[in-house]
Amino acid sequence: MGRGDLTDEQWAALEPLLPKGMKAGQPPVRPRRRLIDGIRFRVRTGAPWRDVPVEYGPWSRIYDLFRRWQRTGTWHRILTRLQSLADAKGGMTWDLSVDSTVCRTHQHATGARKQGDLQKEPPGGIFNEPHDHGWHAHAAGSPPSCTWPSNRARSPWQS
């Protein structure tokens, strides 16, 4: 038994709450207790399903049981029953706690990408191609990409 596995006392309380198997006859190849311990291992550690130790059974069987009971609402029913049993014994305290914490982003997180485009210009600006201010000869007679506006004041050393 691993350190996070169900104790005999916990299993005795949980077993009657589990759904009964559909098939009568042969016992299952893997006992439910080991499969549930495997589910609890995965939920407790956050490990991928494939990394559940082999001692609990094949990871695919553990995952199948977890998903089937999740879809049918079995986990929710078990939780509700365990809570009501603990509440009847006085083992639960129903306190209401309201948290008014404000979560703010770091100042460097404000320039995050939006749909793949940068919101802010990178340091040094964006450099696509050399700027042509009409001072150079253009290849193949193409027009200049930018000309000096006539109303712009020029410095005395520009001709």
Stockholm file with secondary structure:
# STOCKHOLM 1.0

chainA/1-159         MGRGDLTDEQWAALEPLLPKGMKAGQPPVRPRRRLIDGIRFRVRTGAPWRDVPVEYGPWSRIYDLFRRWQRTGTWHRILTRLQSLADAKGGMTWDLSVDSTVCRTHQHATGARKQGDLQKEPPGGIFNEPHDHGWHAHAAGSPPSCTWPSNRARSPWQS
#=GR chainA/1-159 SS CCTTSCCHHHHHHHGGGSCCCSCCSSCCSSCHHHHHHHHHHHHHHCCCGGGSCGGGCCHHHHHHHHHHHHHHTHHHHHHHHHHHHHHHTTCCCCCCCCCCCCCCCCGGGGGCCBTTBCSSCCTTCCCCSCCCCSCSCCGGGCCCSCCCCTTSCCCTTCC
#=GC SS_cons         CCTTSCCHHHHHHHGGGSCCCSCCSSCCSSCHHHHHHHHHHHHHHCCCGGGSCGGGCCHHHHHHHHHHHHHHTHHHHHHHHHHHHHHHTTCCCCCCCCCCCCCCCCGGGGGCCBTTBCSSCCTTCCCCSCCCCSCSCCGGGCCCSCCCCTTSCCCTTCC
//
